[in-house]
């Protein structure tokens, strides 16, 4: 998570945290109302994205994704559709409580499967740009909340809700801009443990999700990686509720392990 005025932020947080604890329940309520209306698990999603690096070079990627909670196990299956040379590559990500997680990567070119620890570097290597729920899917009981002054984002009046891991005392946090009228999360600013901003995410074009009651999903997500000077412009082409997903839906072809 990120900001160049580290010393100023330290002073602000020293002053503001004691004064704003009174508002934690209200901030949590707004966060919960915003996230509860979004579909974040047991879903099928098809998306494409343009990834532009600091030299202005753009790559196009496309995925078909399944996501499910199977008991206390979180499963994600990503099937590459673009670019053409990567089509058929399949990634399974498995996360269990108290475990860093496992990544399995099946490559059709050689018919083999690699197994990797789900570290940040490995997640980035296999296409973590497609992991779109992260902070919004977190259990509120694991988080602490507070308000910052309201802000205007793209002409929308927004609450500003700070979200932090409850057990950590550093400056790592997310700042969510939540539209007052709709409770849509329209912007997420992420800061690291030193208070330095690392990314800015903008969400728009919210639409109802097929087969999911009143759940909604942003169809456009633009993320700016400030550290690596990379912009990811993601377009959701399809999203549907999939409460029927089972362990069988998250299996790779039986191949020789590397």
ChimeraX attribute file (.defattr): number of C-alpha atoms within 10 A of each C-alpha:
attribute: neighborCount
match mode: 1-to-1
recipient: residues
	/A:1	21
	/A:2	23
	/A:3	17
	/A:4	11
	/A:5	11
	/A:6	15
	/A:7	11
	/A:8	12
	/A:9	16
	/A:10	15
	/A:11	10
	/A:12	11
	/A:13	13
	/A:14	11
	/A:15	11
	/A:16	14
	/A:17	15
	/A:18	9
	/A:19	11
	/A:20	14
	/A:21	15
	/A:22	12
	/A:23	13
	/A:24	17
	/A:25	13
	/A:26	15
	/A:27	23
	/A:28	21
	/A:29	14
	/A:30	19
	/A:31	25
	/A:32	15
	/A:33	15
	/A:34	17
	/A:35	22
	/A:36	16
	/A:37	17
	/A:38	22
	/A:39	22
	/A:40	20
	/A:41	18
	/A:42	20
	/A:43	21
	/A:44	19
	/A:45	18
	/A:46	19
	/A:47	19
	/A:48	18
	/A:49	23
	/A:50	17
	/A:51	20
	/A:52	17
	/A:53	15
	/A:54	11
	/A:55	8
	/A:56	11
	/A:57	10
	/A:58	15
	/A:59	13
	/A:60	14
	/A:61	21
	/A:62	24
	/A:63	24
	/A:64	20
	/A:65	21
	/A:66	24
	/A:67	25
	/A:68	23
	/A:69	17
	/A:70	12
	/A:71	7
	/A:72	9
	/A:73	12
	/A:74	17
	/A:75	23
	/A:76	22
	/A:77	24
	/A:78	25
	/A:79	19
	/A:80	20
	/A:81	19
	/A:82	18
	/A:83	12
	/A:84	10
	/A:85	10
	/A:86	16
	/A:87	17
	/A:88	17
	/A:89	20
	/A:90	24
	/A:91	25
	/A:92	22
	/A:93	22
	/A:94	19
	/A:95	17
	/A:96	13
	/A:97	9
	/A:98	6
	/A:99	10
	/A:100	13
	/A:101	17
	/A:102	19
	/A:103	21
	/A:104	21
	/A:105	21
	/A:106	23
	/A:107	17
	/A:108	15
	/A:109	11
	/A:110	9
	/A:111	14
	/A:112	15
	/A:113	21
	/A:114	13
	/A:115	15
	/A:116	14
	/A:117	16
	/A:118	19
	/A:119	13
	/A:120	10
	/A:121	10
	/A:122	14
	/A:123	18
	/A:124	13
	/A:125	10
	/A:126	19
	/A:127	14
	/A:128	12
	/A:129	16
	/A:130	22
	/A:131	13
	/A:132	12
	/A:133	13
	/A:134	8
	/A:135	17
	/A:136	20
	/A:137	14
	/A:138	13
	/A:139	9
	/A:140	19
	/A:141	9
	/A:142	10
	/A:143	17
	/A:144	19
	/A:145	26
	/A:146	22
	/A:147	22
	/A:148	16
	/A:149	8
	/A:150	15
	/A:151	15
	/A:152	13
	/A:153	14
	/A:154	10
	/A:155	7
	/A:156	14
	/A:157	15
	/A:158	24
	/A:159	24
	/A:160	25
	/A:161	24
	/A:162	23
	/A:163	23
	/A:164	21
	/A:165	18
	/A:166	12
	/A:167	9
	/A:168	12
	/A:169	9
	/A:170	13
	/A:171	20
	/A:172	19
	/A:173	26
	/A:174	23
	/A:175	22
	/A:176	25
	/A:177	27
	/A:178	27
	/A:179	21
	/A:180	15
	/A:181	10
	/A:182	10
	/A:183	19
	/A:184	24
	/A:185	24
	/A:186	21
	/A:187	23
	/A:188	22
	/A:189	20
	/A:190	24
	/A:191	20
	/A:192	17
	/A:193	14
	/A:194	18
	/A:195	23
	/A:196	21
	/A:197	23
	/A:198	18
	/A:199	23
	/A:200	20
	/A:201	18
	/A:202	19
	/A:203	18
	/A:204	15
	/A:205	13
	/A:206	15
	/A:207	13
	/A:208	18
	/A:209	19
	/A:210	14
	/A:211	12
	/A:212	17
	/A:213	10
	/A:214	13
	/A:215	18
	/A:216	21
	/A:217	21
	/A:218	21
	/A:219	18
	/A:220	18
	/A:221	19
	/A:222	19
	/A:223	21
	/A:224	19
	/A:225	17
	/A:226	16
	/A:227	12
	/A:228	11
	/A:229	14
	/A:230	18
	/A:231	22
	/A:232	21
	/A:233	18
	/A:234	23
	/A:235	18
	/A:236	18
	/A:237	13
	/A:238	14
	/A:239	25
	/A:240	19
	/A:241	21
	/A:242	18
	/A:243	15
	/A:244	9
	/A:245	17
	/A:246	14
	/A:247	10
	/A:248	7
	/A:249	14
	/A:250	18
	/A:251	13
	/A:252	15
	/A:253	11
	/A:254	10
	/A:255	13
	/A:256	11
	/A:257	12
	/A:258	8
